Structure formats: structure tokens, C-alpha cells
């Protein structure tokens, strides 16, 4: 399993890895399977589309799988409803609302659960944190649906992120 292929470097760095994964994987024994997850980056999409047309691999988009929203709901319920001694918990309707807002993005659900459980927006109640993350939910047709959420989390952790260019530049360098 190779998770987050898109985070394995820039386009040039990924080129040889992509080539090996796609074009040389057929040399592996027939019982070996490789599962790769990635956000859609142009270089990855191009290589994968060519390989799919050549019959070398099978491509599945998460947003086209029927079970994704249900899986996200299960994840959110597990993190946010009882079972752990966090004090406050969400109810099933709130969990369903978050699962719908995630628009089939597991990363959004993961980040939101972390914010709700205390990583960001310290000093707020769970209900207030829920209002905060709902305001950060993806919007229809948005190019980068995680950007608003990440920016909101950074603003909560580092209130001077927007006003202090030193802090902003340090984050950009990372």
C-alpha cells in the first residue's frame, strides 16, 4: 500500500516512482497487488490514465464509490460518539451532517475530528467548535476544498498567521 503518492515529492521526483509503479508492476508475481492512494495531480493523472487505457491497472475514484460517504460516517461516529472519555460527544444527526459536509473527502473528516477533539480552537465548547468547522466545510465547485479548513485551523492556532509575514513565510517554507 502506497498512501499519498502525491506527497512523495514534486513532478520530477515522482516521475521514476510512477514509471516503476505503473509500467514495471506487471513484472511482479500475479498474486501481488499494489494499492495506491493519491490526490489528483496532473502528472499522476496522465500516467495513470495512459496505464488504464493500456489495461495495465484498474483506476477507482473515491468520489465515485458508493460506500465512501458511509465509510466517512462510520469514521466520524467512531471518533465523535461515546466510546472515549472526552466528555462531550456529538449525536448521530451531527455526525451525519459532518459526513455530508465532507463531500467524500476522508482528509476533511479526519482534520475536522481532530479539531473537534481539541487540536485547534482551544477554549471553545464542542458545540462552538462544530459551528466553526461547519463554516469551514467545502463549497460546491471549490477547487481546493481543504484549503478553507486548513486556513481556519491555522488561524485558530496562530492568530497572527495572516498579519505577521514571518509566521506565514515559515509555514510556506515547511
Secondary structure, DSSP 8 states (H G I E B T S, - for coil): -B--GGGS--HHHHHHHHHHHHHSGGGS-TT----B-----HHHHHHHHHHHHTTS-----GGG-TTHHHHHHHHHHHHHSSSS--S----HHHHHHHHHHTTT-HHHHHHHHHHHTTSSSTT--HHHHHHHHHHTS--TT-SSHHHHHHHHHHHHH-TTTTT-HHHHHHHHH-
